[in-house]
Amino acid sequence: MIPVTVRDSQKPAYYAGLKEYQKTGQVNGLPDVFRRAQGLFLVDSYDFAVPYNYSRDK
């Protein structure tokens, strides 16, 4: 599972999505906010990738 960390730049859209949910019960905007947050997390995590030598497992 990919973590969701809402960044400061995403907070207006996140808060708008929460308000929409409170008023209408619809989550129309929130999935996009979460999807973008996960995408940014993945991009940031590439810097921490450690190569793995599969040949030692054989």
C-alpha positions as CSV (number, residue, x, y, z in Angstrom):
1,M,0.0,0.0,0.0
2,I,1.3,3.4,-0.9
3,P,1.1,6.0,1.9
4,V,-0.8,9.2,1.4
5,T,0.9,12.4,2.6
6,V,-1.0,15.5,1.7
7,R,1.5,18.3,1.0
8,D,1.0,22.0,1.8
9,S,0.4,22.7,-1.8
10,Q,-2.4,20.1,-2.0
11,K,-4.2,21.3,1.2
12,P,-6.7,23.6,-0.5
13,A,-7.9,20.8,-2.7
14,Y,-7.9,18.4,0.2
15,Y,-9.9,20.8,2.4
16,A,-12.3,21.5,-0.4
17,G,-12.9,17.7,-0.9
18,L,-13.5,17.3,2.8
19,K,-16.0,20.2,2.8
20,E,-17.8,18.7,-0.2
21,Y,-18.0,15.4,1.6
22,Q,-19.5,17.0,4.7
23,K,-22.1,18.8,2.7
24,T,-23.1,16.2,0.1
25,G,-21.6,12.9,1.2
26,Q,-19.8,12.7,-2.2
27,V,-16.0,12.1,-2.4
28,N,-15.6,13.4,-5.9
29,G,-12.4,15.5,-5.4
30,L,-10.6,13.4,-2.7
31,P,-9.5,10.4,-4.9
32,D,-7.6,12.8,-7.2
33,V,-5.9,14.5,-4.2
34,F,-4.9,11.1,-2.8
35,R,-3.8,9.8,-6.2
36,R,-1.5,12.8,-6.7
37,A,-0.1,12.5,-3.2
38,Q,0.7,8.9,-3.7
39,G,2.4,9.7,-7.1
40,L,4.6,12.3,-5.4
41,F,5.5,9.9,-2.7
42,L,6.6,7.3,-5.3
43,V,8.7,9.9,-7.1
44,D,10.4,10.9,-3.8
45,S,10.9,7.3,-2.8
46,Y,12.9,6.5,-6.0
47,D,15.9,8.3,-4.4
48,F,15.9,5.7,-1.6
49,A,15.9,2.6,-3.8
50,V,18.6,0.1,-3.0
51,P,19.8,-2.2,-5.8
52,Y,19.3,-5.9,-4.9
53,N,21.5,-8.6,-6.3
54,Y,19.2,-11.5,-7.2
55,S,22.1,-13.7,-8.3
56,R,23.1,-14.3,-4.6
57,D,19.8,-15.9,-3.9
58,K,20.3,-18.8,-6.4
